[in-house]
């Protein structure tokens, strides 16, 4: 279920604009697919974190491959 959908353009970039959807449970998804392809939130999602009171960041949104070591208390939330 969608909680909020935003149309994002980054003015310092020549890239296409994207949509960021905030889903139930505070998970966000961007049409650029960076979180799927790279395993970390994109600049569009970070922009939504600054603009929306419904967006939430959690360390588990970053794939474990980007960590040298994973703190045990966050491992159950890890995006693997």
C-alpha positions, 0 to 999 in steps of 0.5 A: 500500500502506498502512503505517499508518492513524490515526483523528484527532480534533482536540479544539479543533475541532467538525469531524468526525474523519478518517482519515489513511493513511500510504502506502508512500514516506511519503506521507500522505493524509487523508479531509478532502482538504485536500491535494487541495483546498488543496494543503497538508497539513491539521491532521490530517496535522500531528498524525500527524507529531507522533504517528507515527514512520512519517510524514515531511514533505517540502516537496514536499507543499505545492503550488507555488502557495503559494511566491513562488519555488521553490528549484531543489533541491525543484522535482523533488519539487513537488506540481503 
